[in-house]
Amino acid sequence: MDCIHPRTDEDKGERLLYIHPDECIDCGACEPVCPVKAISPEDEVPAQWKAYIEMNADYYKLSHEAFKEKWGVEP
């Protein structure tokens, strides 16, 4: 599955990579290759990283401007 964005051809300087919730099939293939070990099942996300669940979803729901306004950072 290719559910992590932006791909190289989509990159517009995003500060993070995002997992598309509708494309992800929970296969786990991305977990061992994540260089910062930031991928885990939603119900196992450590408390200090819980806000990133909503941020990840907002990357796909909000416009670039709305994302920046809500989160105070470029996507």
mmCIF file of the N, C-alpha and C atoms, coordinates in Angstrom:
data_MODEL
# 
_entry.id   MODEL 
# 
loop_
_atom_site.group_PDB 
_atom_site.id 
_atom_site.type_symbol 
_atom_site.label_atom_id 
_atom_site.label_alt_id 
_atom_site.label_comp_id 
_atom_site.label_asym_id 
_atom_site.label_entity_id 
_atom_site.label_seq_id 
_atom_site.pdbx_PDB_ins_code 
_atom_site.Cartn_x 
_atom_site.Cartn_y 
_atom_site.Cartn_z 
_atom_site.occupancy 
_atom_site.B_iso_or_equiv 
_atom_site.pdbx_formal_charge 
_atom_site.auth_seq_id 
_atom_site.auth_comp_id 
_atom_site.auth_asym_id 
_atom_site.auth_atom_id 
_atom_site.pdbx_PDB_model_num 
ATOM 1   N N  . MET A 1 1  ? 0.849  -1.178 0.000  1.00 0.00 ? 1  MET A N  1 
ATOM 2   C CA . MET A 1 1  ? 0.000  0.000  0.000  1.00 0.00 ? 1  MET A CA 1 
ATOM 3   C C  . MET A 1 1  ? 0.887  1.230  0.000  1.00 0.00 ? 1  MET A C  1 
ATOM 4   N N  . ASP A 1 2  ? 0.451  2.254  -0.641 1.00 0.00 ? 2  ASP A N  1 
ATOM 5   C CA . ASP A 1 2  ? 1.234  3.489  -0.735 1.00 0.00 ? 2  ASP A CA 1 
ATOM 6   C C  . ASP A 1 2  ? 0.406  4.621  -0.140 1.00 0.00 ? 2  ASP A C  1 
ATOM 7   N N  . CYS A 1 3  ? 0.288  4.628  1.182  1.00 0.00 ? 3  CYS A N  1 
ATOM 8   C CA . CYS A 1 3  ? -0.628 5.563  1.831  1.00 0.00 ? 3  CYS A CA 1 
ATOM 9   C C  . CYS A 1 3  ? 0.062  6.695  2.566  1.00 0.00 ? 3  CYS A C  1 
ATOM 10  N N  . ILE A 1 4  ? 1.377  6.779  2.479  1.00 0.00 ? 4  ILE A N  1 
ATOM 11  C CA . ILE A 1 4  ? 2.091  7.838  3.178  1.00 0.00 ? 4  ILE A CA 1 
ATOM 12  C C  . ILE A 1 4  ? 2.368  8.979  2.206  1.00 0.00 ? 4  ILE A C  1 
ATOM 13  N N  . HIS A 1 5  ? 1.982  10.178 2.617  1.00 0.00 ? 5  HIS A N  1 
ATOM 14  C CA . HIS A 1 5  ? 2.105  11.360 1.778  1.00 0.00 ? 5  HIS A CA 1 
ATOM 15  C C  . HIS A 1 5  ? 2.803  12.471 2.554  1.00 0.00 ? 5  HIS A C  1 
ATOM 16  N N  . PRO A 1 6  ? 3.442  13.389 1.918  1.00 0.00 ? 6  PRO A N  1 
ATOM 17  C CA . PRO A 1 6  ? 3.548  13.510 0.475  1.00 0.00 ? 6  PRO A CA 1 
ATOM 18  C C  . PRO A 1 6  ? 4.592  12.549 -0.080 1.00 0.00 ? 6  PRO A C  1 
ATOM 19  N N  . ARG A 1 7  ? 4.272  12.009 -1.234 1.00 0.00 ? 7  ARG A N  1 
ATOM 20  C CA . ARG A 1 7  ? 5.265  11.235 -1.965 1.00 0.00 ? 7  ARG A CA 1 
ATOM 21  C C  . ARG A 1 7  ? 6.280  12.225 -2.535 1.00 0.00 ? 7  ARG A C  1 
ATOM 22  N N  . THR A 1 8  ? 7.380  11.723 -3.027 1.00 0.00 ? 8  THR A N  1 
ATOM 23  C CA . THR A 1 8  ? 8.421  12.595 -3.559 1.00 0.00 ? 8  THR A CA 1 
ATOM 24  C C  . THR A 1 8  ? 7.866  13.546 -4.610 1.00 0.00 ? 8  THR A C  1 
ATOM 25  N N  . ASP A 1 9  ? 6.984  13.033 -5.473 1.00 0.00 ? 9  ASP A N  1 
ATOM 26  C CA . ASP A 1 9  ? 6.435  13.874 -6.538 1.00 0.00 ? 9  ASP A CA 1 
ATOM 27  C C  . ASP A 1 9  ? 5.369  14.851 -6.043 1.00 0.00 ? 9  ASP A C  1 
ATOM 28  N N  . GLU A 1 10 ? 4.910  14.705 -4.812 1.00 0.00 ? 10 GLU A N  1 
ATOM 29  C CA . GLU A 1 10 ? 3.892  15.589 -4.233 1.00 0.00 ? 10 GLU A CA 1 
ATOM 30  C C  . GLU A 1 10 ? 4.485  16.609 -3.264 1.00 0.00 ? 10 GLU A C  1 
ATOM 31  N N  . ASP A 1 11 ? 5.722  16.429 -2.892 1.00 0.00 ? 11 ASP A N  1 
ATOM 32  C CA . ASP A 1 11 ? 6.350  17.208 -1.827 1.00 0.00 ? 11 ASP A CA 1 
ATOM 33  C C  . ASP A 1 11 ? 6.328  18.705 -2.125 1.00 0.00 ? 11 ASP A C  1 
ATOM 34  N N  . LYS A 1 12 ? 5.757  19.451 -1.197 1.00 0.00 ? 12 LYS A N  1 
ATOM 35  C CA . LYS A 1 12 ? 5.717  20.909 -1.288 1.00 0.00 ? 12 LYS A CA 1 
ATOM 36  C C  . LYS A 1 12 ? 6.345  21.511 -0.026 1.00 0.00 ? 12 LYS A C  1 
ATOM 37  N N  . GLY A 1 13 ? 7.284  20.771 0.559  1.00 0.00 ? 13 GLY A N  1 
ATOM 38  C CA . GLY A 1 13 ? 7.972  21.256 1.746  1.00 0.00 ? 13 GLY A CA 1 
ATOM 39  C C  . GLY A 1 13 ? 7.266  20.938 3.046  1.00 0.00 ? 13 GLY A C  1 
ATOM 40  N N  . GLU A 1 14 ? 6.385  19.958 3.066  1.00 0.00 ? 14 GLU A N  1 
ATOM 41  C CA . GLU A 1 14 ? 5.691  19.605 4.302  1.00 0.00 ? 14 GLU A CA 1 
ATOM 42  C C  . GLU A 1 14 ? 6.693  19.273 5.405  1.00 0.00 ? 14 GLU A C  1 
ATOM 43  N N  . ARG A 1 15 ? 6.293  19.529 6.637  1.00 0.00 ? 15 ARG A N  1 
ATOM 44  C CA . ARG A 1 15 ? 7.197  19.298 7.757  1.00 0.00 ? 15 ARG A CA 1 
ATOM 45  C C  . ARG A 1 15 ? 7.104  17.885 8.303  1.00 0.00 ? 15 ARG A C  1 
ATOM 46  N N  . LEU A 1 16 ? 6.068  17.160 7.936  1.00 0.00 ? 16 LEU A N  1 
ATOM 47  C CA . LEU A 1 16 ? 5.871  15.786 8.381  1.00 0.00 ? 16 LEU A CA 1 
ATOM 48  C C  . LEU A 1 16 ? 5.382  14.949 7.215  1.00 0.00 ? 16 LEU A C  1 
ATOM 49  N N  . LEU A 1 17 ? 5.410  13.653 7.397  1.00 0.00 ? 17 LEU A N  1 
ATOM 50  C CA . LEU A 1 17 ? 4.733  12.758 6.479  1.00 0.00 ? 17 LEU A CA 1 
ATOM 51  C C  . LEU A 1 17 ? 3.423  12.376 7.137  1.00 0.00 ? 17 LEU A C  1 
ATOM 52  N N  . TYR A 1 18 ? 2.417  12.123 6.323  1.00 0.00 ? 18 TYR A N  1 
ATOM 53  C CA . TYR A 1 18 ? 1.081  11.847 6.842  1.00 0.00 ? 18 TYR A CA 1 
ATOM 54  C C  . TYR A 1 18 ? 0.564  10.539 6.260  1.00 0.00 ? 18 TYR A C  1 
ATOM 55  N N  . ILE A 1 19 ? -0.172 9.787  7.069  1.00 0.00 ? 19 ILE A N  1 
ATOM 56  C CA . ILE A 1 19 ? -0.766 8.533  6.634  1.00 0.00 ? 19 ILE A CA 1 
ATOM 57  C C  . ILE A 1 19 ? -2.207 8.801  6.251  1.00 0.00 ? 19 ILE A C  1 
ATOM 58  N N  . HIS A 1 20 ? -2.552 8.501  4.999  1.00 0.00 ? 20 HIS A N  1 
ATOM 59  C CA . HIS A 1 20 ? -3.922 8.727  4.529  1.00 0.00 ? 20 HIS A CA 1 
ATOM 60  C C  . HIS A 1 20 ? -4.834 7.678  5.172  1.00 0.00 ? 20 HIS A C  1 
ATOM 61  N N  . PRO A 1 21 ? -5.792 8.111  6.005  1.00 0.00 ? 21 PRO A N  1 
ATOM 62  C CA . PRO A 1 21 ? -6.626 7.153  6.741  1.00 0.00 ? 21 PRO A CA 1 
ATOM 63  C C  . PRO A 1 21 ? -7.522 6.286  5.854  1.00 0.00 ? 21 PRO A C  1 
ATOM 64  N N  . ASP A 1 22 ? -7.888 6.768  4.674  1.00 0.00 ? 22 ASP A N  1 
ATOM 65  C CA . ASP A 1 22 ? -8.735 5.966  3.790  1.00 0.00 ? 22 ASP A CA 1 
ATOM 66  C C  . ASP A 1 22 ? -7.925 4.990  2.942  1.00 0.00 ? 22 ASP A C  1 
ATOM 67  N N  . GLU A 1 23 ? -6.632 5.236  2.784  1.00 0.00 ? 23 GLU A N  1 
ATOM 68  C CA . GLU A 1 23 ? -5.777 4.360  1.991  1.00 0.00 ? 23 GLU A CA 1 
ATOM 69  C C  . GLU A 1 23 ? -5.054 3.322  2.836  1.00 0.00 ? 23 GLU A C  1 
ATOM 70  N N  . CYS A 1 24 ? -4.833 3.608  4.102  1.00 0.00 ? 24 CYS A N  1 
ATOM 71  C CA . CYS A 1 24 ? -4.111 2.697  4.991  1.00 0.00 ? 24 CYS A CA 1 
ATOM 72  C C  . CYS A 1 24 ? -4.944 1.448  5.245  1.00 0.00 ? 24 CYS A C  1 
ATOM 73  N N  . ILE A 1 25 ? -4.297 0.290  5.097  1.00 0.00 ? 25 ILE A N  1 
ATOM 74  C CA . ILE A 1 25 ? -4.997 -0.980 5.342  1.00 0.00 ? 25 ILE A CA 1 
ATOM 75  C C  . ILE A 1 25 ? -4.478 -1.661 6.607  1.00 0.00 ? 25 ILE A C  1 
ATOM 76  N N  . ASP A 1 26 ? -3.759 -0.931 7.441  1.00 0.00 ? 26 ASP A N  1 
ATOM 77  C CA . ASP A 1 26 ? -3.216 -1.446 8.699  1.00 0.00 ? 26 ASP A CA 1 
ATOM 78  C C  . ASP A 1 26 ? -2.351 -2.685 8.511  1.00 0.00 ? 26 ASP A C  1 
ATOM 79  N N  . CYS A 1 27 ? -1.558 -2.698 7.445  1.00 0.00 ? 27 CYS A N  1 
ATOM 80  C CA . CYS A 1 27 ? -0.700 -3.859 7.191  1.00 0.00 ? 27 CYS A CA 1 
ATOM 81  C C  . CYS A 1 27 ? 0.554  -3.840 8.066  1.00 0.00 ? 27 CYS A C  1 
ATOM 82  N N  . GLY A 1 28 ? 0.937  -2.661 8.569  1.00 0.00 ? 28 GLY A N  1 
ATOM 83  C CA . GLY A 1 28 ? 2.100  -2.549 9.435  1.00 0.00 ? 28 GLY A CA 1 
ATOM 84  C C  . GLY A 1 28 ? 3.432  -2.477 8.721  1.00 0.00 ? 28 GLY A C  1 
ATOM 85  N N  . ALA A 1 29 ? 3.446  -2.498 7.396  1.00 0.00 ? 29 ALA A N  1 
ATOM 86  C CA . ALA A 1 29 ? 4.708  -2.485 6.650  1.00 0.00 ? 29 ALA A CA 1 
ATOM 87  C C  . ALA A 1 29 ? 5.514  -1.218 6.895  1.00 0.00 ? 29 ALA A C  1 
ATOM 88  N N  . CYS A 1 30 ? 4.877  -0.122 7.219  1.00 0.00 ? 30 CYS A N  1 
ATOM 89  C CA . CYS A 1 30 ? 5.581  1.141  7.422  1.00 0.00 ? 30 CYS A CA 1 
ATOM 90  C C  . CYS A 1 30 ? 6.229  1.233  8.799  1.00 0.00 ? 30 CYS A C  1 
ATOM 91  N N  . GLU A 1 31 ? 5.729  0.497  9.770  1.00 0.00 ? 31 GLU A N  1 
ATOM 92  C CA . GLU A 1 31 ? 6.226  0.628  11.133 1.00 0.00 ? 31 GLU A CA 1 
ATOM 93  C C  . GLU A 1 31 ? 7.718  0.348  11.284 1.00 0.00 ? 31 GLU A C  1 
ATOM 94  N N  . PRO A 1 32 ? 8.233  -0.758 10.776 1.00 0.00 ? 32 PRO A N  1 
ATOM 95  C CA . PRO A 1 32 ? 9.662  -1.028 10.995 1.00 0.00 ? 32 PRO A CA 1 
ATOM 96  C C  . PRO A 1 32 ? 10.602 -0.116 10.202 1.00 0.00 ? 32 PRO A C  1 
ATOM 97  N N  . VAL A 1 33 ? 10.119 0.534  9.169  1.00 0.00 ? 33 VAL A N  1 
ATOM 98  C CA . VAL A 1 33 ? 11.001 1.396  8.372  1.00 0.00 ? 33 VAL A CA 1 
ATOM 99  C C  . VAL A 1 33 ? 10.912 2.869  8.745  1.00 0.00 ? 33 VAL A C  1 
ATOM 100 N N  . CYS A 1 34 ? 10.026 3.224  9.638  1.00 0.00 ? 34 CYS A N  1 
ATOM 101 C CA . CYS A 1 34 ? 9.927  4.619  10.072 1.00 0.00 ? 34 CYS A CA 1 
ATOM 102 C C  . CYS A 1 34 ? 11.196 4.978  10.851 1.00 0.00 ? 34 CYS A C  1 
ATOM 103 N N  . PRO A 1 35 ? 11.950 5.990  10.382 1.00 0.00 ? 35 PRO A N  1 
ATOM 104 C CA . PRO A 1 35 ? 13.231 6.308  11.024 1.00 0.00 ? 35 PRO A CA 1 
ATOM 105 C C  . PRO A 1 35 ? 13.111 6.845  12.440 1.00 0.00 ? 35 PRO A C  1 
ATOM 106 N N  . VAL A 1 36 ? 11.931 7.336  12.825 1.00 0.00 ? 36 VAL A N  1 
ATOM 107 C CA . VAL A 1 36 ? 11.780 7.877  14.178 1.00 0.00 ? 36 VAL A CA 1 
ATOM 108 C C  . VAL A 1 36 ? 10.790 7.078  15.015 1.00 0.00 ? 36 VAL A C  1 
ATOM 109 N N  . LYS A 1 37 ? 10.399 5.922  14.519 1.00 0.00 ? 37 LYS A N  1 
ATOM 110 C CA . LYS A 1 37 ? 9.476  5.023  15.248 1.00 0.00 ? 37 LYS A CA 1 
ATOM 111 C C  . LYS A 1 37 ? 8.199  5.754  15.666 1.00 0.00 ? 37 LYS A C  1 
ATOM 112 N N  . ALA A 1 38 ? 7.634  6.532  14.735 1.00 0.00 ? 38 ALA A N  1 
ATOM 113 C CA . ALA A 1 38 ? 6.469  7.358  15.035 1.00 0.00 ? 38 ALA A CA 1 
ATOM 114 C C  . ALA A 1 38 ? 5.142  6.703  14.639 1.00 0.00 ? 38 ALA A C  1 
ATOM 115 N N  . ILE A 1 39 ? 5.182  5.502  14.097 1.00 0.00 ? 39 ILE A N  1 
ATOM 116 C CA . ILE A 1 39 ? 3.950  4.881  13.624 1.00 0.00 ? 39 ILE A CA 1 
ATOM 117 C C  . ILE A 1 39 ? 3.540  3.783  14.585 1.00 0.00 ? 39 ILE A C  1 
ATOM 118 N N  . SER A 1 40 ? 2.291  3.861  15.025 1.00 0.00 ? 40 SER A N  1 
ATOM 119 C CA . SER A 1 40 ? 1.744  2.824  15.894 1.00 0.00 ? 40 SER A CA 1 
ATOM 120 C C  . SER A 1 40 ? 0.232  2.806  15.713 1.00 0.00 ? 40 SER A C  1 
ATOM 121 N N  . PRO A 1 41 ? -0.399 1.702  16.065 1.00 0.00 ? 41 PRO A N  1 
ATOM 122 C CA . PRO A 1 41 ? -1.865 1.675  15.983 1.00 0.00 ? 41 PRO A CA 1 
ATOM 123 C C  . PRO A 1 41 ? -2.461 2.811  16.807 1.00 0.00 ? 41 PRO A C  1 
ATOM 124 N N  . GLU A 1 42 ? -3.579 3.342  16.344 1.00 0.00 ? 42 GLU A N  1 
ATOM 125 C CA . GLU A 1 42 ? -4.168 4.522  16.993 1.00 0.00 ? 42 GLU A CA 1 
ATOM 126 C C  . GLU A 1 42 ? -4.405 4.315  18.481 1.00 0.00 ? 42 GLU A C  1 
ATOM 127 N N  . ASP A 1 43 ? -4.844 3.146  18.864 1.00 0.00 ? 43 ASP A N  1 
ATOM 128 C CA . ASP A 1 43 ? -5.129 2.910  20.282 1.00 0.00 ? 43 ASP A CA 1 
ATOM 129 C C  . ASP A 1 43 ? -3.860 2.685  21.114 1.00 0.00 ? 43 ASP A C  1 
ATOM 130 N N  . GLU A 1 44 ? -2.687 2.706  20.481 1.00 0.00 ? 44 GLU A N  1 
ATOM 131 C CA . GLU A 1 44 ? -1.428 2.541  21.199 1.00 0.00 ? 44 GLU A CA 1 
ATOM 132 C C  . GLU A 1 44 ? -0.533 3.781  21.113 1.00 0.00 ? 44 GLU A C  1 
ATOM 133 N N  . VAL A 1 45 ? -1.073 4.880  20.589 1.00 0.00 ? 45 VAL A N  1 
ATOM 134 C CA . VAL A 1 45 ? -0.288 6.109  20.478 1.00 0.00 ? 45 VAL A CA 1 
ATOM 135 C C  . VAL A 1 45 ? -0.019 6.645  21.885 1.00 0.00 ? 45 VAL A C  1 
ATOM 136 N N  . PRO A 1 46 ? 1.251  6.912  22.198 1.00 0.00 ? 46 PRO A N  1 
ATOM 137 C CA . PRO A 1 46 ? 1.571  7.461  23.521 1.00 0.00 ? 46 PRO A CA 1 
ATOM 138 C C  . PRO A 1 46 ? 0.854  8.798  23.747 1.00 0.00 ? 46 PRO A C  1 
ATOM 139 N N  . ALA A 1 47 ? 0.533  9.085  24.983 1.00 0.00 ? 47 ALA A N  1 
ATOM 140 C CA . ALA A 1 47 ? -0.245 10.277 25.336 1.00 0.00 ? 47 ALA A CA 1 
ATOM 141 C C  . ALA A 1 47 ? 0.364  11.560 24.773 1.00 0.00 ? 47 ALA A C  1 
ATOM 142 N N  . GLN A 1 48 ? 1.687  11.689 24.802 1.00 0.00 ? 48 GLN A N  1 
ATOM 143 C CA . GLN A 1 48 ? 2.318  12.927 24.343 1.00 0.00 ? 48 GLN A CA 1 
ATOM 144 C C  . GLN A 1 48 ? 2.201  13.126 22.836 1.00 0.00 ? 48 GLN A C  1 
ATOM 145 N N  . TRP A 1 49 ? 1.792  12.114 22.085 1.00 0.00 ? 49 TRP A N  1 
ATOM 146 C CA . TRP A 1 49 ? 1.667  12.216 20.630 1.00 0.00 ? 49 TRP A CA 1 
ATOM 147 C C  . TRP A 1 49 ? 0.219  12.162 20.149 1.00 0.00 ? 49 TRP A C  1 
ATOM 148 N N  . LYS A 1 50 ? -0.747 12.116 21.048 1.00 0.00 ? 50 LYS A N  1 
ATOM 149 C CA . LYS A 1 50 ? -2.168 11.984 20.667 1.00 0.00 ? 50 LYS A CA 1 
ATOM 150 C C  . LYS A 1 50 ? -2.651 13.115 19.755 1.00 0.00 ? 50 LYS A C  1 
ATOM 151 N N  . ALA A 1 51 ? -2.162 14.331 19.918 1.00 0.00 ? 51 ALA A N  1 
ATOM 152 C CA . ALA A 1 51 ? -2.610 15.446 19.081 1.00 0.00 ? 51 ALA A CA 1 
ATOM 153 C C  . ALA A 1 51 ? -2.284 15.204 17.614 1.00 0.00 ? 51 ALA A C  1 
ATOM 154 N N  . TYR A 1 52 ? -1.255 14.404 17.347 1.00 0.00 ? 52 TYR A N  1 
ATOM 155 C CA . TYR A 1 52 ? -0.876 14.131 15.968 1.00 0.00 ? 52 TYR A CA 1 
ATOM 156 C C  . TYR A 1 52 ? -1.912 13.293 15.228 1.00 0.00 ? 52 TYR A C  1 
ATOM 157 N N  . ILE A 1 53 ? -2.759 12.583 15.958 1.00 0.00 ? 53 ILE A N  1 
ATOM 158 C CA . ILE A 1 53 ? -3.836 11.826 15.310 1.00 0.00 ? 53 ILE A CA 1 
ATOM 159 C C  . ILE A 1 53 ? -4.764 12.807 14.597 1.00 0.00 ? 53 ILE A C  1 
ATOM 160 N N  . GLU A 1 54 ? -5.181 13.848 15.308 1.00 0.00 ? 54 GLU A N  1 
ATOM 161 C CA . GLU A 1 54 ? -6.062 14.860 14.713 1.00 0.00 ? 54 GLU A CA 1 
ATOM 162 C C  . GLU A 1 54 ? -5.322 15.652 13.631 1.00 0.00 ? 54 GLU A C  1 
ATOM 163 N N  . MET A 1 55 ? -4.052 15.974 13.869 1.00 0.00 ? 55 MET A N  1 
ATOM 164 C CA . MET A 1 55 ? -3.278 16.717 12.876 1.00 0.00 ? 55 MET A CA 1 
ATOM 165 C C  . MET A 1 55 ? -3.168 15.913 11.581 1.00 0.00 ? 55 MET A C  1 
ATOM 166 N N  . ASN A 1 56 ? -2.925 14.626 11.701 1.00 0.00 ? 56 ASN A N  1 
ATOM 167 C CA . ASN A 1 56 ? -2.828 13.768 10.531 1.00 0.00 ? 56 ASN A CA 1 
ATOM 168 C C  . ASN A 1 56 ? -4.144 13.784 9.752  1.00 0.00 ? 56 ASN A C  1 
ATOM 169 N N  . ALA A 1 57 ? -5.262 13.651 10.451 1.00 0.00 ? 57 ALA A N  1 
ATOM 170 C CA . ALA A 1 57 ? -6.567 13.673 9.782  1.00 0.00 ? 57 ALA A CA 1 
ATOM 171 C C  . ALA A 1 57 ? -6.820 15.032 9.128  1.00 0.00 ? 57 ALA A C  1 
ATOM 172 N N  . ASP A 1 58 ? -6.446 16.107 9.809  1.00 0.00 ? 58 ASP A N  1 
ATOM 173 C CA . ASP A 1 58 ? -6.660 17.446 9.272  1.00 0.00 ? 58 ASP A CA 1 
ATOM 174 C C  . ASP A 1 58 ? -5.856 17.703 8.001  1.00 0.00 ? 58 ASP A C  1 
ATOM 175 N N  . TYR A 1 59 ? -4.720 17.066 7.871  1.00 0.00 ? 59 TYR A N  1 
ATOM 176 C CA . TYR A 1 59 ? -3.915 17.224 6.655  1.00 0.00 ? 59 TYR A CA 1 
ATOM 177 C C  . TYR A 1 59 ? -4.732 16.864 5.421  1.00 0.00 ? 59 TYR A C  1 
ATOM 178 N N  . TYR A 1 60 ? -5.622 15.901 5.554  1.00 0.00 ? 60 TYR A N  1 
ATOM 179 C CA . TYR A 1 60 ? -6.444 15.447 4.427  1.00 0.00 ? 60 TYR A CA 1 
ATOM 180 C C  . TYR A 1 60 ? -7.794 16.153 4.352  1.00 0.00 ? 60 TYR A C  1 
ATOM 181 N N  . LYS A 1 61 ? -8.251 16.731 5.471  1.00 0.00 ? 61 LYS A N  1 
ATOM 182 C CA . LYS A 1 61 ? -9.569 17.364 5.492  1.00 0.00 ? 61 LYS A CA 1 
ATOM 183 C C  . LYS A 1 61 ? -9.543 18.864 5.236  1.00 0.00 ? 61 LYS A C  1 
ATOM 184 N N  . LEU A 1 62 ? -8.513 19.531 5.705  1.00 0.00 ? 62 LEU A N  1 
ATOM 185 C CA . LEU A 1 62 ? -8.490 20.989 5.676  1.00 0.00 ? 62 LEU A CA 1 
ATOM 186 C C  . LEU A 1 62 ? -7.678 21.514 4.494  1.00 0.00 ? 62 LEU A C  1 
ATOM 187 N N  . SER A 1 63 ? -8.001 22.727 4.096  1.00 0.00 ? 63 SER A N  1 
ATOM 188 C CA . SER A 1 63 ? -7.168 23.397 3.104  1.00 0.00 ? 63 SER A CA 1 
ATOM 189 C C  . SER A 1 63 ? -5.824 23.723 3.755  1.00 0.00 ? 63 SER A C  1 
ATOM 190 N N  . HIS A 1 64 ? -4.850 24.024 2.937  1.00 0.00 ? 64 HIS A N  1 
ATOM 191 C CA . HIS A 1 64 ? -3.530 24.396 3.435  1.00 0.00 ? 64 HIS A CA 1 
ATOM 192 C C  . HIS A 1 64 ? -3.648 25.570 4.412  1.00 0.00 ? 64 HIS A C  1 
ATOM 193 N N  . GLU A 1 65 ? -4.441 26.567 4.038  1.00 0.00 ? 65 GLU A N  1 
ATOM 194 C CA . GLU A 1 65 ? -4.602 27.759 4.875  1.00 0.00 ? 65 GLU A CA 1 
ATOM 195 C C  . GLU A 1 65 ? -5.290 27.426 6.195  1.00 0.00 ? 65 GLU A C  1 
ATOM 196 N N  . ALA A 1 66 ? -6.341 26.603 6.142  1.00 0.00 ? 66 ALA A N  1 
ATOM 197 C CA . ALA A 1 66 ? -7.062 26.236 7.363  1.00 0.00 ? 66 ALA A CA 1 
ATOM 198 C C  . ALA A 1 66 ? -6.175 25.402 8.287  1.00 0.00 ? 66 ALA A C  1 
ATOM 199 N N  . PHE A 1 67 ? -5.371 24.526 7.705  1.00 0.00 ? 67 PHE A N  1 
ATOM 200 C CA . PHE A 1 67 ? -4.440 23.727 8.510  1.00 0.00 ? 67 PHE A CA 1 
ATOM 201 C C  . PHE A 1 67 ? -3.463 24.649 9.238  1.00 0.00 ? 67 PHE A C  1 
ATOM 202 N N  . LYS A 1 68 ? -2.891 25.588 8.509  1.00 0.00 ? 68 LYS A N  1 
ATOM 203 C CA . LYS A 1 68 ? -1.932 26.515 9.108  1.00 0.00 ? 68 LYS A CA 1 
ATOM 204 C C  . LYS A 1 68 ? -2.581 27.350 10.204 1.00 0.00 ? 68 LYS A C  1 
ATOM 205 N N  . GLU A 1 69 ? -3.807 27.792 9.955  1.00 0.00 ? 69 GLU A N  1 
ATOM 206 C CA . GLU A 1 69 ? -4.518 28.592 10.966 1.00 0.00 ? 69 GLU A CA 1 
ATOM 207 C C  . GLU A 1 69 ? -4.792 27.777 12.217 1.00 0.00 ? 69 GLU A C  1 
ATOM 208 N N  . LYS A 1 70 ? -5.228 26.540 12.058 1.00 0.00 ? 70 LYS A N  1 
ATOM 209 C CA . LYS A 1 70 ? -5.573 25.709 13.223 1.00 0.00 ? 70 LYS A CA 1 
ATOM 210 C C  . LYS A 1 70 ? -4.339 25.275 14.008 1.00 0.00 ? 70 LYS A C  1 
ATOM 211 N N  . TRP A 1 71 ? -3.303 24.836 13.285 1.00 0.00 ? 71 TRP A N  1 
ATOM 212 C CA . TRP A 1 71 ? -2.140 24.244 13.938 1.00 0.00 ? 71 TRP A CA 1 
ATOM 213 C C  . TRP A 1 71 ? -0.979 25.222 14.135 1.00 0.00 ? 71 TRP A C  1 
ATOM 214 N N  . GLY A 1 72 ? -1.028 26.383 13.480 1.00 0.00 ? 72 GLY A N  1 
ATOM 215 C CA . GLY A 1 72 ? 0.028  27.369 13.647 1.00 0.00 ? 72 GLY A CA 1 
ATOM 216 C C  . GLY A 1 72 ? 1.323  27.028 12.930 1.00 0.00 ? 72 GLY A C  1 
ATOM 217 N N  . VAL A 1 73 ? 1.264  26.043 12.057 1.00 0.00 ? 73 VAL A N  1 
ATOM 218 C CA . VAL A 1 73 ? 2.433  25.613 11.288 1.00 0.00 ? 73 VAL A CA 1 
ATOM 219 C C  . VAL A 1 73 ? 1.984  25.243 9.878  1.00 0.00 ? 73 VAL A C  1 
ATOM 220 N N  . GLU A 1 74 ? 2.937  25.277 8.972  1.00 0.00 ? 74 GLU A N  1 
ATOM 221 C CA . GLU A 1 74 ? 2.656  24.788 7.624  1.00 0.00 ? 74 GLU A CA 1 
ATOM 222 C C  . GLU A 1 74 ? 2.447  23.278 7.727  1.00 0.00 ? 74 GLU A C  1 
ATOM 223 N N  . PRO A 1 75 ? 1.605  22.739 6.864  1.00 0.00 ? 75 PRO A N  1 
ATOM 224 C CA . PRO A 1 75 ? 1.440  21.267 6.906  1.00 0.00 ? 75 PRO A CA 1 
ATOM 225 C C  . PRO A 1 75 ? 2.713  20.538 6.523  1.00 0.00 ? 75 PRO A C  1 
# 
